[in-house]
Amino acid sequence: MKRRTLLGSAAALVACSALPALAQEEKLKVGFIYVGPVGDGGWTYQHDLARQAVEREYGDRVETTYIESVPEGADAERALTQLALAGNKLIFATSFGFMDAVMNTAKKFPDVKFEHATGYKRADNVATYDARFYEGRAVLGTIAGRMTKSNKIGYIGAFPIPEVVQGINSAYLHAKKVNPDVEMKVVWAYTWFDPAKEADAAAALIAEGVDVFMQHTDSTAPLAKAQEAGAYGFGQASDMANFKPTPRISSIIDNWEPYYIRRVGEVLDGTWESHGVWLGIGDGEVVIGEITDAVPAEVKAEAEALRDKIASGEHHPFTGPLNKQDGSVWLAEGQTATDEELSSMNFYVEGITAPMPK
Amino acid sequence: MIDPMSVFILLLGAATPILFAALGELVVERAGVLNLGVEGMMITGALAGFAAAYATGSPAVGFAAAALAGAAVSMSFAVLTQFLLSNQVATGLALTLFGLGLTAMFGKPYEGLKAPAMMPGPLRLNWMIWLGIALVPIVWWFLARTRAGLILRAVGENHDAAHGLGYPVRWVRILAIGFGGALAGMGGAYISIATVLQWTEGMTAGAGWIALAIVVFAQWNPWGVLAGAWLFGGVTVLQLRLQAAGVAVPVQLLSMAPYLATIFVLVLISARQKFGRSGGGAAPASLGRPFYALK
């Protein structure tokens, strides 16, 4: 047999054996990296629910994996690279601090698609998605303003980044609207997830006379402190239903399911494109959890009315006239904040006395 | 202005887990063993304590179980370093990773559950805070005033001499490691049962490393450990209180302060050694060195 025919038949043989594999559609591998453990009961827990929803929706067509408790540093790039090398064609990076790690990894793996939550850097294979948490905060702020007896409401922030600052401003403005005497105390924990520190932050607020507080950190520890002290709190990112009816009187829930299902579907049918989206209450991505019976019926109705007005677009949480903390004019009468202004927000609105950390 | 009393009460709570863990590690190090697995033993105690307290409804049972669990995992370190003569630094680090991984796996069913409420003790501080403070003079008295304490210190300073005098170096060290494990376990359980009131993976969040720093800061003295725990705990609480009160203070600077103090103490210790001044303050001479007896 001539060498050429030998090669040719060998090639044909390989082609034949490869054909059935081609005919059978290959599973799409989807990877996730989480900043906390899936059992945090808050942020990461909610992302993982959406991952499970993706598996339910597409069944055998997808295979998902996740890496939990990935620190927002050099480790993130290692975890992302590991996922890409393992054959994941779509990777969700679910924390702001993963941003640069995502950009670096995406450059090395141009055929892998990346989705980064709450970031602003994009590339052909990097899309960003975010939720308008500040819309939910407006509703919680309304409830907080009505429920406080000491007129001091508190806020536990993770890091002074725009996403968190928006929430503080929105909550304060809407609490102030229903209760002009209200004062806002802010404590920065400088961590997304450290239950002991979050509990200490809650204790510090309570010791300052705060009787209703919100949190933008991921554990349920502040609610446990609120329970001890008889203060009110809200579920953060998840329902945190274990603390119902008090101290958890309502909650802001991140519902990533529709987005994850849609984007995985787009990769499956080849229509995925990079974009930056920012969805809110109206899109079902930000959900107000059950307002419990500890809240008077008229307050509950008021909060729900505000929620519906935000959902329909009738009310924008940042509508002028509004001044910045230093008294300078920000928005004129009737003017609303643009998305650009919101996504770079690094100042408090007028009336918050706490200093903005540098 | 901020009421100092309320800061002090919050401080006591924040200091208690690191006080327990650091006192335990102090005894271990005075016996000449460096166990870097404090974080791993704390997280094991946090889970075991929470599970037992949840199952029985009794925080006291929880703390007892945490002590047992902490001592039990410390025994793996003891066997590896005392009988198999493995490197103490590497084994300690492995113990931390082991504890974090093990508890992440076994902790899943306990996520989202609530711990039973603790009985308030005198002055509205819980009993564990009092126990932690009471342990300081007890450990001091044991080390400085008892024969057993003298033997333990001898083992830590010069294990060959102690062995020559007929003291069971290995068993003294194993007992010390077990004691350190028990206290670290109770410290961890304080976080899950008293501070956070629930179990979450990785909840000790570096408290074990702070405890290790405090032992150095304290120059291996129990009273120094109390001071160190209050300093570290106090700074944590104070920076949160200052923020809540709206005082503009650079948080990073305050958070850094205890570590700067530790480095300062380290420099002080080595300066003293350089100029030939012996006495208290330096690390036990046999710290971290493996011991084996030729028969």
Interface residues (C-beta under 8 A of the other chain):
Chain A: P37 G39 D40 G41 S69 G154 K185 V186 V187 W188 A189 Y190 T191 F193 D194 P195 A196 K197 A199 D200 A201 A203 A204 L205 A207 E208 V210 S219 T220 A221 A224 Q227 E228 N242 T353 A354 P355 P357 K358
Chain B: D3 S6 V7 L10 G13 A14 P17 A104 G107 K108 E111 G112 L113 K114 A117 I191 T195 V196 L197 Q198 T200 E201 G202 M203 T204 A205 A207 T236 V237 L240 R241 Q243 A244 A245 G246 A248 P250 V251 S255
